[in-house]
Amino acid sequence: MVAALAICGVVAGNSAVMAAPVDSNDIPFNGTMSNMCAFGAPAGGTLGDIDDPTQYYIGSYYGSGAAPASINLTCNGDAQLAVSDFQTVSVPSGMSVDTNSGWWVVWASTSSEDYTSRFSDGSTSAPVSLTGIVNEDITVDMEVPFATAMKPGLYQFTTKLTATPQ
């Protein structure tokens, strides 16, 4: 019986040695991440009621109920932030924007109070340079001058922010 167990052990041992060899290899993966930016959902601003019938402008930083717009910007690297001219959506009949006044009409600022602006005469300030990984809450204000005193009614405008990865 001992001899039988010894023979079985030798046979079992030999079958393990005879198994096929195991082979392995590393499989490479490569990719490049582009520098990119994304805006969150905007919170619209409110143009304040000036409470003065002789005023020729409306804005988001003064007057009753005024509030700036805000939006979050996230970038995975350096970027520049710029703001475009405002676009008129709706103003009361007979009102026209004074495009020759040179007043600031739209500006965007970061938490560090760097800002970029567009003026009603078409001139601009330099874009804001944002460095490193960016997660900024941007505040957007607007002041719109008119050629005549303000009429009662609805005033609506839009502007566009552009984040350009560097």
C-alpha positions in Angstrom: 0.0 0.0 0.0 2.9 2.3 0.8 4.4 1.5 -2.7 1.0 2.4 -4.3 0.9 5.8 -2.6 4.4 6.5 -3.6 3.7 5.7 -7.3 0.5 8.0 -7.2 2.6 10.8 -5.7 5.2 10.6 -8.4 2.5 10.5 -11.2 0.7 13.5 -9.6 3.9 15.4 -9.2 4.9 14.8 -12.8 1.5 16.1 -14.2 2.1 19.5 -12.5 5.5 19.9 -14.0 4.1 19.1 -17.5 1.5 22.0 -17.4 1.8 24.6 -20.2 3.9 27.6 -19.4 2.1 30.8 -18.4 2.8 33.9 -20.5 1.9 37.5 -19.8 2.4 40.9 -21.4 1.8 44.6 -20.6 -0.9 46.3 -22.7 -0.1 50.0 -23.1 -2.8 52.8 -23.1 -1.9 56.3 -24.1 -3.9 59.5 -24.4 -3.5 63.3 -24.3 -5.8 65.5 -22.2 -6.6 68.8 -23.9 -6.7 72.1 -21.9 -10.5 72.8 -21.6 -12.9 75.0 -19.8 -16.6 74.6 -18.9 -19.2 77.1 -17.5 -21.8 76.1 -15.0 -25.4 77.2 -15.1 -25.7 81.0 -15.1 -27.7 82.9 -12.4 -29.1 85.9 -14.3 -28.7 89.5 -13.0 -31.3 92.1 -12.3 -31.2 95.7 -13.6 -32.0 98.0 -10.8 -34.9 100.6 -10.7 -33.0 103.9 -10.6 -35.9 105.7 -8.9 -35.0 108.9 -10.8 -37.1 109.8 -13.9 -34.3 111.8 -15.4 -31.7 109.0 -15.5 -30.3 107.9 -18.8 -28.9 104.5 -17.8 -29.8 101.3 -16.1 -27.5 98.8 -14.4 -27.0 95.8 -12.3 -24.9 97.3 -9.5 -27.1 100.2 -8.3 -30.7 101.0 -7.9 -33.6 99.2 -6.1 -33.4 95.4 -6.6 -30.1 95.5 -8.6 -28.0 92.4 -8.6 -25.1 91.1 -10.7 -25.3 87.8 -12.7 -22.9 85.0 -11.7 -21.6 81.9 -13.3 -18.9 79.3 -12.3 -16.0 78.6 -14.6 -13.9 75.5 -14.3 -10.7 74.9 -16.4 -8.1 72.2 -16.1 -5.3 74.7 -16.9 -4.5 78.3 -17.8 -7.2 80.3 -19.6 -8.3 83.8 -20.5 -11.7 85.2 -19.8 -13.3 87.9 -22.0 -16.8 89.4 -22.2 -18.6 90.4 -25.3 -20.8 93.4 -26.1 -24.3 93.2 -24.7 -27.1 92.3 -27.0 -30.5 94.0 -26.6 -33.3 91.6 -26.2 -36.1 94.0 -25.3 -36.5 97.7 -24.5 -39.6 99.9 -24.4 -40.6 101.4 -27.7 -38.7 104.5 -28.7 -35.7 103.8 -26.4 -32.2 103.6 -28.1 -28.9 102.7 -26.5 -26.3 105.4 -26.6 -23.4 103.6 -28.3 -21.2 106.7 -28.3 -21.0 107.4 -24.5 -17.9 105.3 -23.8 -19.3 104.1 -20.5 -18.6 100.7 -19.2 -21.5 98.6 -20.2 -20.5 95.0 -19.4 -17.7 93.7 -17.1 -16.9 90.4 -15.6 -14.8 90.0 -12.4 -13.2 87.1 -10.6 -13.0 86.5 -6.8 -9.6 88.3 -6.9 -11.3 91.3 -8.5 -9.5 91.0 -11.8 -11.9 92.2 -14.5 -12.4 92.4 -18.2 -14.8 94.8 -19.8 -16.5 96.0 -23.0 -17.4 99.6 -23.5 -20.4 100.9 -25.4 -18.0 102.5 -28.0 -16.7 99.0 -28.8 -13.4 99.3 -27.0 -12.3 96.6 -24.6 -10.0 96.0 -21.7 -7.6 93.1 -21.7 -8.9 89.6 -21.0 -8.4 88.3 -17.5 -5.6 85.7 -17.3 -6.5 82.7 -15.1 -3.6 80.4 -14.1 -3.4 76.8 -13.0 -6.5 74.7 -12.2 -9.4 77.1 -12.4 -12.6 77.0 -10.3 -13.8 80.6 -10.3 -17.2 82.2 -9.5 -17.5 85.0 -12.1 -19.6 88.0 -11.4 -21.0 89.8 -14.4 -22.3 93.4 -14.2 -23.9 95.7 -16.8 -24.6 99.3 -17.2 -26.5 100.5 -20.3 -26.7 104.2 -21.2 -29.6 105.5 -23.3 -29.9 108.6 -25.5 -33.0 109.8 -23.6 -34.4 109.5 -20.1 -35.6 106.0 -19.2 -39.2 105.1 -20.0 -41.2 102.6 -17.9 -41.2 99.1 -19.2 -39.1 95.9 -19.5 -35.4 96.1 -20.3 -33.6 92.9 -21.2 -30.1 92.3 -22.4 -27.6 89.4 -22.8 -23.9 89.2 -22.9 -21.5 86.3 -23.6 -18.4 85.2 -21.6 -15.7 83.4 -23.4 -13.0 81.3 -21.7 -10.1 80.5 -24.0 -7.8 77.7 -22.8 -4.1 78.7 -23.1 
